């Protein structure tokens, strides 16, 4: 099992460019998540998908869009990149529990720099 | 909305010292609690979790945590740290049948050899 995979690992964009970060999981989890990690701020949730066919905004959704392509794949799109979006992006997945969710499993991250 | 507070931003210890990291959360209902570790340059990995039952939970690498419901706390402990425990530690809470985790800001632990 690969767990959660993300592509690309590194990316440099110019302001105004667009790109899509890809995430896939092979654990048959229902829920998938996109976070950004910035120094001193922990992980902040951008968007999540509790189950296939649904997506919801998290704490910091502005400037991003997501697509839950199928149960395995959840992509994050930056339509017009800004320097404030320079960050490390993590995808995660988890299974639903009766009250909430089980633990989340994280991908290796994408380090994005916007110049 | 839930919030999670980690008391220490950066902790520096010598090898063999004991470690305790504080975590408090602000949700009054049923919660699921987690501690994650992030080694330098790596992704987050689960250290331990609490769903119900014995409030003292044991995780990997000799870590344990105690859930004290009356104090809304879930503190992480390790009796004797090693240099390889140098990492960032995150407390996370899932509550109220929600589908999200709320993370604390993280505590950087540096263990000097």
gemmi code that builds the backbone of each chain (N, CA, C; Angstrom):
import gemmi

chains = {
    "A": [
        ("UNK", (0.834, -1.210, 0.000), (0.000, 0.000, 0.000), (0.858, 1.246, 0.000)),
        ("UNK", (0.564, 2.185, -0.906), (1.312, 3.430, -0.943), (0.778, 4.410, 0.087)),
        ("UNK", (-0.457, 4.233, 0.542), (-1.051, 5.179, 1.488), (-1.591, 6.384, 0.749)),
        ("UNK", (-1.101, 7.570, 1.115), (-1.508, 8.815, 0.469), (-0.336, 9.321, -0.358)),
        ("UNK", (-0.572, 9.550, -1.619), (0.477, 10.061, -2.498), (0.084, 11.434, -3.025)),
        ("UNK", (1.084, 12.276, -3.235), (0.871, 13.625, -3.738), (1.846, 13.921, -4.853)),
        ("UNK", (1.391, 14.647, -5.837), (2.286, 15.152, -6.875), (1.914, 16.590, -7.184)),
        ("UNK", (2.895, 17.454, -7.509), (4.331, 17.170, -7.469), (4.881, 17.300, -6.052)),
        ("UNK", (6.149, 17.028, -5.863), (6.791, 17.225, -4.560), (7.232, 18.671, -4.379)),
        ("UNK", (7.659, 19.289, -5.442), (8.111, 20.681, -5.406), (7.540, 21.399, -6.628)),
        ("UNK", (7.263, 22.688, -6.462), (6.777, 23.484, -7.583), (7.100, 24.947, -7.335)),
        ("UNK", (7.565, 25.610, -8.374), (7.767, 27.056, -8.326), (6.854, 27.677, -9.381)),
        ("UNK", (6.072, 28.640, -8.963), (5.155, 29.329, -9.865), (5.454, 30.817, -9.857)),
        ("UNK", (5.078, 31.472, -10.945), (5.100, 32.931, -10.960), (3.712, 33.421, -10.564)),
        ("UNK", (3.659, 34.593, -9.983), (2.374, 35.187, -9.612), (1.431, 35.188, -10.810)),
        ("UNK", (0.196, 34.722, -10.578), (-0.809, 34.696, -11.620), (-0.923, 33.369, -12.359)),
        ("UNK", (0.089, 32.513, -12.232), (0.000, 31.209, -12.870), (-0.965, 30.312, -12.112)),
        ("UNK", (-1.423, 29.287, -12.800), (-2.325, 28.328, -12.167), (-1.659, 26.961, -12.112)),
        ("UNK", (-2.129, 26.141, -11.195), (-1.655, 24.770, -11.132), (-2.612, 23.926, -10.298)),
        ("UNK", (-2.509, 22.625, -10.479), (-3.321, 21.676, -9.726), (-2.418, 20.718, -8.985)),
        ("UNK", (-2.671, 20.572, -7.692), (-1.978, 19.585, -6.876), (-2.843, 18.332, -6.823)),
        ("UNK", (-2.195, 17.203, -7.047), (-2.921, 15.948, -7.095), (-2.707, 15.142, -5.822)),
        ("UNK", (-3.736, 14.444, -5.408), (-3.658, 13.581, -4.223), (-4.459, 12.317, -4.486)),
        ("UNK", (-3.912, 11.191, -4.088), (-4.629, 9.921, -4.218), (-4.347, 9.069, -2.992)),
        ("UNK", (-5.352, 8.287, -2.593), (-5.179, 7.361, -1.461), (-5.700, 5.986, -1.866)),
        ("UNK", (-5.021, 4.980, -1.339), (-5.394, 3.606, -1.696), (-5.922, 2.829, -0.495)),
        ("UNK", (-6.430, 3.538, 0.506), (-6.920, 2.899, 1.728), (-8.447, 2.806, 1.756)),
        ("UNK", (-9.088, 3.179, 0.666), (-10.543, 3.128, 0.549), (-11.246, 4.027, 1.586)),
        ("UNK", (-10.571, 5.135, 1.945), (-11.159, 6.061, 2.905), (-12.235, 6.910, 2.266)),
        ("UNK", (-13.217, 7.272, 3.067), (-14.274, 8.141, 2.569), (-13.872, 9.619, 2.552)),
        ("UNK", (-13.115, 10.048, 3.556), (-12.853, 11.478, 3.722), (-11.450, 11.835, 3.288)),
        ("UNK", (-11.353, 13.007, 2.632), (-10.054, 13.500, 2.202), (-9.957, 14.995, 2.492)),
        ("UNK", (-8.709, 15.485, 2.659), (-8.478, 16.834, 3.175), (-7.275, 17.464, 2.485)),
        ("UNK", (-7.324, 18.783, 2.388), (-6.156, 19.556, 1.979), (-5.828, 20.577, 3.059)),
        ("UNK", (-4.541, 20.581, 3.481), (-4.044, 21.517, 4.472), (-2.888, 22.313, 3.875)),
        ("UNK", (-2.646, 23.475, 4.472), (-1.398, 24.157, 4.241), (-0.690, 24.321, 5.582)),
        ("UNK", (0.642, 24.250, 5.527), (1.443, 24.387, 6.736), (2.409, 25.537, 6.563)),
        ("UNK", (2.318, 26.493, 7.459), (3.195, 27.656, 7.463), (3.864, 27.747, 8.831)),
        ("UNK", (5.097, 28.237, 8.870), (5.836, 28.284, 10.139), (5.053, 28.985, 11.250)),
        ("UNK", (4.969, 28.337, 12.405), (4.318, 28.926, 13.571), (2.802, 28.920, 13.534)),
        ("UNK", (2.214, 28.356, 12.471), (0.756, 28.398, 12.346), (0.133, 27.003, 12.315)),
        ("UNK", (0.919, 25.976, 12.503), (0.353, 24.639, 12.487), (-0.200, 24.289, 11.121)),
        ("UNK", (-1.185, 23.423, 11.113), (-1.845, 23.043, 9.867), (-3.192, 23.739, 9.799)),
        ("UNK", (-3.476, 24.323, 8.678), (-4.757, 24.977, 8.483), (-5.498, 24.294, 7.338)),
        ("UNK", (-6.741, 23.975, 7.593), (-7.543, 23.231, 6.633), (-8.027, 24.152, 5.527)),
        ("UNK", (-7.781, 23.750, 4.289), (-8.209, 24.557, 3.147), (-9.606, 24.113, 2.692)),
        ("UNK", (-9.710, 22.861, 2.322), (-10.968, 22.243, 1.909), (-10.959, 20.798, 2.370)),
        ("UNK", (-12.140, 20.228, 2.480), (-12.221, 18.812, 2.746), (-13.415, 18.214, 2.014)),
        ("UNK", (-13.373, 16.891, 1.939), (-14.451, 16.143, 1.291), (-14.793, 14.997, 2.227)),
        ("UNK", (-15.915, 15.119, 2.904), (-16.290, 14.100, 3.890), (-16.581, 12.763, 3.219)),
        ("UNK", (-17.103, 12.822, 2.023), (-17.364, 11.599, 1.270), (-17.389, 11.948, -0.213)),
        ("UNK", (-17.303, 10.919, -1.034), (-17.301, 11.136, -2.483), (-18.548, 11.929, -2.875)),
        ("UNK", (-18.349, 12.978, -3.670), (-19.476, 13.777, -4.120), (-19.740, 15.013, -3.294)),
        ("UNK", (-19.011, 15.170, -2.177), (-19.197, 16.365, -1.351), (-17.858, 17.057, -1.119)),
        ("UNK", (-17.890, 18.377, -1.089), (-16.716, 19.152, -0.683), (-17.190, 20.318, 0.173)),
        ("UNK", (-16.339, 20.718, 1.110), (-16.681, 21.819, 2.003), (-15.462, 22.676, 2.271)),
        ("UNK", (-15.721, 23.949, 2.529), (-14.623, 24.864, 2.847), (-14.106, 24.599, 4.244)),
        ("UNK", (-12.810, 24.813, 4.378), (-12.203, 24.754, 5.694), (-11.946, 26.148, 6.217)),
        ("UNK", (-10.825, 26.285, 6.887), (-10.486, 27.539, 7.558), (-9.987, 28.613, 6.595)),
        ("UNK", (-9.247, 28.206, 5.545), (-8.594, 29.164, 4.640), (-8.840, 28.809, 3.172)),
        ("UNK", (-10.076, 28.867, 2.685), (-10.376, 28.407, 1.324), (-10.112, 29.414, 0.205)),
        ("UNK", (-9.936, 30.690, 0.566), (-9.850, 31.717, -0.482), (-8.647, 31.509, -1.380)),
        ("UNK", (-8.906, 31.556, -2.696), (-7.834, 31.400, -3.672), (-7.638, 29.965, -4.127)),
        ("UNK", (-8.451, 29.059, -3.604), (-8.319, 27.627, -3.927), (-9.659, 27.060, -4.380)),
        ("UNK", (-9.573, 26.011, -5.187), (-10.737, 25.194, -5.521), (-10.328, 23.730, -5.433)),
        ("UNK", (-11.319, 22.869, -5.231), (-11.021, 21.437, -5.122), (-11.980, 20.647, -5.993)),
        ("UNK", (-11.540, 19.440, -6.306), (-12.388, 18.478, -7.019), (-12.187, 17.110, -6.394)),
        ("UNK", (-13.304, 16.491, -5.991), (-13.213, 15.088, -5.563), (-13.548, 14.272, -6.796)),
        ("UNK", (-12.509, 13.808, -7.448), (-12.655, 13.179, -8.757), (-13.347, 11.825, -8.641)),
        ("UNK", (-13.036, 11.100, -7.600), (-13.626, 9.791, -7.302), (-13.265, 9.498, -5.859)),
        ("UNK", (-13.510, 8.300, -5.403), (-13.247, 8.026, -3.987), (-11.756, 8.124, -3.679)),
        ("UNK", (-10.907, 7.822, -4.621), (-9.464, 7.790, -4.397), (-8.796, 9.149, -4.506)),
        ("UNK", (-9.310, 10.038, -5.336), (-8.543, 11.218, -5.731), (-9.224, 12.528, -5.351)),
        ("UNK", (-8.384, 13.469, -4.894), (-8.880, 14.761, -4.427), (-7.842, 15.799, -4.827)),
        ("UNK", (-8.180, 16.684, -5.749), (-7.202, 17.636, -6.264), (-7.476, 19.035, -5.734)),
        ("UNK", (-6.405, 19.810, -5.651), (-6.466, 21.198, -5.179), (-5.945, 22.098, -6.289)),
        ("UNK", (-6.723, 23.098, -6.653), (-6.327, 23.987, -7.746), (-6.134, 25.413, -7.265)),
        ("UNK", (-5.029, 25.989, -7.713), (-4.770, 27.403, -7.513), (-5.003, 28.072, -8.865)),
        ("UNK", (-6.004, 28.898, -8.962), (-6.368, 29.490, -10.259), (-5.415, 30.611, -10.651)),
        ("UNK", (-5.011, 31.421, -9.692), (-4.125, 32.546, -9.957), (-3.221, 32.703, -8.735)),
        ("UNK", (-2.063, 32.067, -8.804), (-1.209, 31.969, -7.618), (-0.727, 33.336, -7.144)),
        ("UNK", (-0.627, 33.453, -5.822), (-0.132, 34.675, -5.181), (1.002, 34.300, -4.237)),
        ("UNK", (1.931, 35.228, -3.977), (3.036, 34.919, -3.055), (2.555, 34.442, -1.691)),
        ("UNK", (1.371, 34.886, -1.245), (0.835, 34.453, 0.051), (0.488, 32.958, 0.062)),
        ("UNK", (0.463, 32.347, -1.097), (0.168, 30.916, -1.180), (1.442, 30.056, -1.157)),
        ("UNK", (2.576, 30.700, -0.998), (3.817, 29.958, -0.765), (3.677, 29.203, 0.542)),
        ("UNK", (3.807, 27.881, 0.495), (3.538, 27.068, 1.663), (3.888, 25.617, 1.344)),
        ("UNK", (3.731, 24.772, 2.354), (3.785, 23.325, 2.144), (2.357, 22.810, 2.240)),
        ("UNK", (1.940, 22.071, 1.246), (0.573, 21.570, 1.168), (0.547, 20.075, 1.440)),
        ("UNK", (-0.322, 19.682, 2.349), (-0.483, 18.279, 2.694), (-1.896, 17.822, 2.393)),
        ("UNK", (-1.975, 16.652, 1.824), (-3.241, 15.967, 1.630), (-3.357, 14.893, 2.702)),
        ("UNK", (-4.562, 14.606, 3.136), (-4.776, 13.568, 4.144), (-6.078, 12.839, 3.842)),
        ("UNK", (-6.199, 11.652, 4.405), (-7.450, 10.909, 4.275), (-7.765, 10.242, 5.595)),
        ("UNK", (-9.028, 9.941, 5.801), (-9.426, 9.209, 7.003), (-10.739, 8.492, 6.750)),
        ("UNK", (-11.048, 7.589, 7.666), (-12.311, 6.886, 7.576), (-13.298, 7.517, 8.544)),
        ("UNK", (-14.564, 7.448, 8.211), (-15.590, 7.983, 9.088), (-15.821, 7.037, 10.250)),
        ("UNK", (-16.110, 7.634, 11.399), (-16.419, 6.865, 12.586), (-17.828, 7.233, 12.998)),
        ("UNK", (-18.438, 6.450, 13.876), (-19.809, 6.752, 14.288), (-19.953, 8.187, 14.763)),
        ("UNK", (-19.008, 8.608, 15.617), (-18.988, 9.994, 16.091), (-17.711, 10.621, 15.584)),
        ("UNK", (-17.746, 11.163, 14.389), (-16.554, 11.832, 13.883), (-15.733, 10.967, 12.960)),
        ("UNK", (-14.433, 11.041, 13.106), (-13.531, 10.353, 12.190), (-12.448, 9.618, 12.962)),
        ("UNK", (-11.866, 8.642, 12.301), (-10.664, 8.011, 12.808), (-9.460, 8.912, 12.491)),
        ("UNK", (-8.264, 8.385, 12.770), (-7.085, 9.212, 12.529), (-6.909, 9.509, 11.053)),
        ("UNK", (-6.256, 10.633, 10.775), (-5.955, 11.010, 9.408), (-4.566, 10.502, 9.036)),
        ("UNK", (-4.439, 10.103, 7.782), (-3.152, 9.679, 7.225), (-2.722, 10.743, 6.225)),
        ("UNK", (-1.457, 11.138, 6.342), (-0.970, 12.267, 5.556), (-0.065, 11.829, 4.412)),
        ("UNK", (-0.127, 12.606, 3.343), (0.806, 12.434, 2.241), (2.123, 13.115, 2.539)),
        ("UNK", (3.097, 12.990, 1.627), (4.446, 13.520, 1.851), (4.558, 15.022, 1.685)),
        ("UNK", (3.544, 15.673, 1.120), (3.570, 17.127, 0.998), (4.061, 17.617, -0.348)),
        ("UNK", (3.614, 18.830, -0.687), (4.092, 19.558, -1.868), (4.601, 20.902, -1.392)),
        ("UNK", (5.859, 21.177, -1.703), (6.425, 22.477, -1.322), (6.257, 23.429, -2.492)),
        ("UNK", (5.431, 24.439, -2.311), (5.101, 25.388, -3.385), (5.681, 26.760, -3.072)),
        ("UNK", (6.378, 27.309, -4.047), (6.898, 28.669, -3.932), (6.297, 29.507, -5.053)),
        ("UNK", (5.734, 30.644, -4.682), (5.173, 31.568, -5.671), (6.002, 32.845, -5.658)),
        ("UNK", (6.584, 33.181, -6.793), (7.485, 34.352, -6.849), (6.802, 35.549, -7.510)),
    ],
    "B": [
        ("UNK", (-17.195, 26.088, 17.307), (-15.989, 25.555, 16.668), (-14.977, 25.161, 17.736)),
        ("UNK", (-14.229, 24.102, 17.417), (-13.224, 23.665, 18.369), (-11.971, 24.498, 18.195)),
        ("UNK", (-11.240, 24.694, 19.294), (-9.908, 25.256, 19.175), (-8.972, 24.432, 20.043)),
        ("UNK", (-7.713, 24.418, 19.663), (-6.711, 23.621, 20.347), (-5.534, 24.513, 20.679)),
        ("UNK", (-5.096, 24.431, 21.908), (-4.007, 25.279, 22.345), (-2.864, 24.412, 22.859)),
        ("UNK", (-1.679, 24.641, 22.322), (-0.482, 23.963, 22.805), (0.364, 24.992, 23.532)),
        ("UNK", (0.768, 24.639, 24.744), (1.314, 25.645, 25.650), (2.697, 26.127, 25.282)),
        ("UNK", (3.490, 25.230, 24.750), (4.887, 25.566, 24.508), (5.138, 25.661, 23.009)),
        ("UNK", (5.854, 26.698, 22.622), (6.189, 26.824, 21.213), (7.454, 26.033, 20.888)),
        ("UNK", (8.433, 26.115, 21.785), (9.712, 25.439, 21.545), (10.247, 24.936, 22.871)),
        ("UNK", (10.594, 23.666, 22.899), (11.151, 23.041, 24.100), (12.521, 22.479, 23.738)),
        ("UNK", (13.493, 22.763, 24.585), (14.853, 22.244, 24.370), (15.210, 21.381, 25.569)),
        ("UNK", (15.633, 20.151, 25.292), (15.940, 19.189, 26.351), (17.262, 18.516, 26.062)),
        ("UNK", (17.828, 17.927, 27.093), (18.978, 17.044, 26.910), (18.487, 15.608, 26.843)),
        ("UNK", (19.275, 14.768, 26.187), (18.918, 13.345, 26.126), (18.708, 12.791, 27.535)),
        ("UNK", (17.750, 11.877, 27.654), (17.373, 11.205, 28.896), (16.470, 12.058, 29.782)),
        ("UNK", (16.258, 13.320, 29.428), (15.319, 14.139, 30.208), (13.899, 13.680, 29.919)),
        ("UNK", (12.991, 14.035, 30.824), (11.582, 13.716, 30.607), (10.916, 14.860, 29.851)),
        ("UNK", (9.906, 14.477, 29.079), (9.199, 15.442, 28.244), (7.719, 15.444, 28.593)),
        ("UNK", (7.142, 16.631, 28.714), (5.698, 16.733, 28.808), (5.263, 17.938, 27.997)),
        ("UNK", (4.354, 17.704, 27.052), (3.818, 18.764, 26.212), (2.331, 18.924, 26.519)),
        ("UNK", (1.938, 20.169, 26.747), (0.562, 20.428, 27.110), (-0.332, 20.657, 25.905)),
        ("UNK", (-1.579, 20.223, 26.030), (-2.581, 20.443, 24.987), (-3.929, 20.632, 25.666)),
        ("UNK", (-4.597, 21.718, 25.356), (-5.952, 21.950, 25.842), (-6.856, 22.241, 24.657)),
        ("UNK", (-8.114, 21.841, 24.787), (-9.059, 22.081, 23.706), (-10.306, 22.714, 24.289)),
        ("UNK", (-11.133, 23.224, 23.406), (-12.249, 24.051, 23.882), (-13.616, 23.471, 23.546)),
        ("UNK", (-13.724, 22.193, 23.300), (-15.021, 21.622, 22.958), (-15.553, 20.810, 24.120)),
        ("UNK", (-16.845, 20.991, 24.480), (-17.387, 20.362, 25.670), (-18.026, 19.007, 25.471)),
        ("UNK", (-18.195, 18.553, 24.248), (-18.861, 17.286, 23.991), (-17.871, 16.143, 23.833)),
        ("UNK", (-18.325, 15.084, 23.211), (-17.482, 13.918, 22.961), (-16.373, 14.278, 21.976)),
        ("UNK", (-15.151, 13.900, 22.313), (-14.025, 14.240, 21.458), (-13.181, 13.004, 21.155)),
        ("UNK", (-12.564, 13.046, 19.999), (-11.505, 12.110, 19.653), (-10.216, 12.924, 19.628)),
        ("UNK", (-9.148, 12.401, 20.241), (-7.935, 13.184, 20.454), (-6.736, 12.473, 19.847)),
        ("UNK", (-5.822, 13.269, 19.319), (-4.675, 12.719, 18.604), (-3.423, 13.542, 18.906)),
        ("UNK", (-2.297, 12.860, 18.894), (-0.995, 13.518, 18.824), (-0.279, 13.008, 17.575)),
        ("UNK", (0.228, 13.974, 16.810), (1.009, 13.660, 15.617), (2.434, 14.180, 15.808)),
        ("UNK", (3.367, 13.544, 15.109), (4.757, 13.996, 15.115), (5.201, 14.239, 13.673)),
        ("UNK", (6.002, 15.284, 13.501), (6.553, 15.590, 12.181), (8.063, 15.728, 12.323)),
        ("UNK", (8.792, 14.729, 11.845), (10.250, 14.802, 11.850), (10.708, 15.751, 10.750)),
        ("UNK", (11.889, 16.330, 10.903), (12.339, 17.337, 9.929), (12.229, 16.852, 8.491)),
        ("UNK", (11.540, 17.631, 7.665), (11.413, 17.326, 6.248), (10.426, 16.222, 5.917)),
        ("UNK", (9.687, 15.759, 6.902), (8.757, 14.640, 6.648), (7.307, 15.057, 6.870)),
        ("UNK", (6.399, 14.135, 6.579), (4.990, 14.417, 6.787), (4.570, 14.019, 8.200)),
        ("UNK", (3.359, 14.348, 8.565), (2.856, 14.024, 9.896), (2.583, 12.533, 10.020)),
        ("UNK", (2.970, 12.014, 11.187), (2.704, 10.602, 11.501), (1.982, 10.541, 12.840)),
        ("UNK", (1.084, 9.592, 12.967), (0.324, 9.452, 14.204), (1.189, 8.863, 15.308)),
        ("UNK", (1.208, 9.527, 16.459), (1.897, 9.009, 17.640), (0.949, 8.167, 18.486)),
        ("UNK", (-0.224, 8.727, 18.755), (-1.215, 8.021, 19.554), (-2.575, 8.689, 19.389)),
        ("UNK", (-3.593, 7.987, 19.881), (-4.958, 8.474, 19.715), (-5.797, 8.040, 20.906)),
        ("UNK", (-6.844, 8.799, 21.169), (-7.814, 8.453, 22.207), (-9.214, 8.606, 21.625)),
        ("UNK", (-9.996, 7.519, 21.765), (-11.401, 7.591, 21.386), (-12.294, 7.425, 22.602)),
        ("UNK", (-11.991, 6.436, 23.443), (-12.798, 6.191, 24.631), (-12.024, 5.214, 25.511)),
        ("UNK", (-12.552, 4.958, 26.717), (-11.942, 3.958, 27.578), (-10.863, 4.531, 28.458)),
        ("UNK", (-9.818, 3.758, 28.702), (-8.730, 4.153, 29.585), (-8.172, 5.504, 29.149)),
        ("UNK", (-8.185, 6.490, 30.042), (-7.727, 7.817, 29.636), (-6.217, 7.925, 29.473)),
        ("UNK", (-5.485, 6.908, 29.890), (-4.042, 6.896, 29.684), (-3.762, 6.011, 28.474)),
        ("UNK", (-3.296, 6.629, 27.406), (-3.065, 5.874, 26.178), (-1.586, 5.823, 25.862)),
        ("UNK", (-1.183, 4.688, 25.352), (0.214, 4.510, 24.985), (0.328, 4.499, 23.467)),
        ("UNK", (1.393, 5.121, 22.987), (1.600, 5.189, 21.554), (2.919, 4.564, 21.164)),
        ("UNK", (3.386, 4.984, 20.001), (4.631, 4.437, 19.502), (5.812, 5.157, 20.135)),
        ("UNK", (6.988, 4.526, 20.069), (8.251, 5.138, 20.483), (8.270, 5.576, 21.945)),
        ("UNK", (7.504, 4.901, 22.799), (7.535, 5.178, 24.227), (6.714, 6.373, 24.681)),
        ("UNK", (5.944, 6.974, 23.789), (5.097, 8.108, 24.156), (3.792, 7.632, 24.787)),
        ("UNK", (3.254, 8.461, 25.664), (1.943, 8.229, 26.231), (1.253, 9.576, 26.414)),
        ("UNK", (-0.067, 9.525, 26.558), (-0.816, 10.756, 26.787), (-1.960, 10.457, 27.732)),
        ("UNK", (-2.339, 11.469, 28.497), (-3.422, 11.314, 29.451), (-4.536, 12.293, 29.136)),
        ("UNK", (-5.732, 11.757, 28.990), (-6.932, 12.557, 28.748), (-7.549, 12.888, 30.108)),
        ("UNK", (-7.647, 14.171, 30.423), (-8.319, 14.603, 31.645), (-9.519, 15.429, 31.216)),
        ("UNK", (-10.684, 14.803, 31.271), (-11.882, 15.433, 30.724), (-12.222, 16.731, 31.445)),
        ("UNK", (-12.061, 16.727, 32.783), (-12.433, 17.908, 33.563), (-11.550, 19.109, 33.249)),
        ("UNK", (-10.376, 18.851, 32.745), (-9.446, 19.934, 32.426), (-9.372, 20.190, 30.914)),
        ("UNK", (-10.142, 19.446, 30.126), (-10.106, 19.577, 28.664), (-8.662, 19.485, 28.175)),
        ("UNK", (-7.931, 18.511, 28.726), (-6.512, 18.412, 28.381), (-6.160, 17.028, 27.873)),
        ("UNK", (-5.090, 16.991, 27.090), (-4.583, 15.734, 26.537), (-3.074, 15.910, 26.393)),
        ("UNK", (-2.377, 15.794, 27.512), (-0.946, 16.076, 27.540), (-0.128, 14.866, 27.127)),
        ("UNK", (0.929, 15.138, 26.408), (1.818, 14.103, 25.889), (3.040, 13.988, 26.788)),
        ("UNK", (3.487, 12.751, 27.026), (4.647, 12.544, 27.894), (5.564, 11.480, 27.321)),
        ("UNK", (6.845, 11.637, 27.685), (7.817, 10.576, 27.431), (8.839, 10.636, 28.547)),
        ("UNK", (9.092, 9.518, 29.246), (9.950, 9.550, 30.437), (11.406, 9.907, 30.141)),
        ("UNK", (11.899, 9.496, 28.968), (13.320, 9.684, 28.679), (13.481, 9.890, 27.167)),
        ("UNK", (13.790, 11.118, 26.772), (13.851, 11.404, 25.340), (15.209, 11.042, 24.757)),
        ("UNK", (15.186, 10.836, 23.440), (16.412, 10.564, 22.697), (16.611, 11.654, 21.656)),
        ("UNK", (17.792, 11.738, 21.137), (18.091, 12.739, 20.113), (17.125, 12.604, 18.932)),
        ("UNK", (16.738, 11.368, 18.635), (15.858, 11.105, 17.495), (14.420, 11.590, 17.729)),
        ("UNK", (14.120, 12.062, 18.934), (12.791, 12.619, 19.196), (12.702, 14.088, 18.790)),
        ("UNK", (13.780, 14.636, 18.299), (13.755, 16.006, 17.783), (12.759, 16.075, 16.632)),
        ("UNK", (11.734, 16.917, 16.795), (10.633, 16.946, 15.831), (9.654, 18.032, 16.253)),
        ("UNK", (8.616, 18.196, 15.435), (7.511, 19.060, 15.805), (6.323, 18.168, 16.168)),
        ("UNK", (5.638, 18.528, 17.238), (4.547, 17.716, 17.775), (3.251, 18.517, 17.718)),
        ("UNK", (2.215, 17.886, 17.189), (0.924, 18.543, 17.029), (-0.149, 17.767, 17.771)),
        ("UNK", (-0.949, 18.501, 18.518), (-2.145, 17.957, 19.135), (-3.317, 18.254, 18.212)),
        ("UNK", (-4.266, 17.325, 18.109), (-5.420, 17.537, 17.226), (-6.675, 16.981, 17.874)),
        ("UNK", (-7.795, 17.615, 17.592), (-9.065, 17.249, 18.208), (-10.135, 17.125, 17.131)),
        ("UNK", (-10.948, 16.093, 17.281), (-12.122, 15.910, 16.434), (-13.307, 15.767, 17.369)),
        ("UNK", (-14.305, 16.633, 17.208), (-15.389, 16.582, 18.158), (-16.744, 16.791, 17.527)),
        ("UNK", (-17.781, 16.381, 18.246), (-19.147, 16.685, 17.859), (-19.621, 16.023, 16.599)),
        ("UNK", (-19.075, 14.856, 16.267), (-19.500, 14.200, 15.040), (-19.029, 14.907, 13.798)),
        ("UNK", (-18.076, 15.830, 13.964), (-17.533, 16.586, 12.849), (-16.635, 15.691, 11.999)),
        ("UNK", (-16.357, 16.122, 10.794), (-15.485, 15.342, 9.919), (-14.104, 15.950, 9.789)),
        ("UNK", (-13.786, 16.913, 10.639), (-12.519, 17.615, 10.522), (-11.702, 17.448, 11.798)),
        ("UNK", (-10.400, 17.677, 11.656), (-9.519, 17.792, 12.806), (-9.175, 19.261, 13.000)),
        ("UNK", (-9.104, 19.680, 14.249), (-8.549, 20.994, 14.569), (-7.177, 20.763, 15.168)),
        ("UNK", (-6.179, 21.424, 14.625), (-4.798, 21.234, 15.074), (-4.349, 22.397, 15.939)),
        ("UNK", (-3.504, 22.081, 16.915), (-2.786, 23.125, 17.618), (-1.678, 23.663, 16.731)),
        ("UNK", (-1.028, 24.729, 17.207), (0.011, 25.383, 16.411), (1.311, 24.596, 16.374)),
        ("UNK", (1.415, 23.584, 17.246), (2.610, 22.750, 17.238), (3.642, 23.176, 18.264)),
        ("UNK", (4.408, 22.200, 18.742), (5.535, 22.459, 19.649), (6.774, 21.844, 19.020)),
        ("UNK", (7.795, 22.660, 18.841), (9.064, 22.143, 18.335), (9.882, 21.641, 19.507)),
        ("UNK", (10.294, 20.401, 19.435), (11.128, 19.807, 20.483), (12.523, 19.568, 19.921)),
        ("UNK", (13.503, 20.123, 20.608), (14.901, 19.908, 20.225), (15.578, 19.158, 21.352)),
        ("UNK", (16.141, 17.991, 21.026), (16.847, 17.191, 22.024), (18.329, 17.277, 21.725)),
        ("UNK", (19.077, 17.759, 22.711), (20.523, 17.885, 22.538), (21.194, 16.595, 22.989)),
        ("UNK", (22.141, 16.148, 22.164), (22.843, 14.896, 22.483), (23.768, 15.079, 23.685)),
    ],
}
model = gemmi.Model(1)
for chain_id, residues in chains.items():
    chain = gemmi.Chain(chain_id)
    for i, (resn, *xyz) in enumerate(residues, 1):
        res = gemmi.Residue()
        res.name, res.seqid = resn, gemmi.SeqId(i, " ")
        for name, pos in zip(("N", "CA", "C"), xyz):
            atom = gemmi.Atom()
            atom.name, atom.element = name, gemmi.Element(name[0])
            atom.pos, atom.b_iso = gemmi.Position(*pos), 0.0
            res.add_atom(atom)
        chain.add_residue(res)
    model.add_chain(chain)
structure = gemmi.Structure()
structure.add_model(model)
structure.setup_entities()
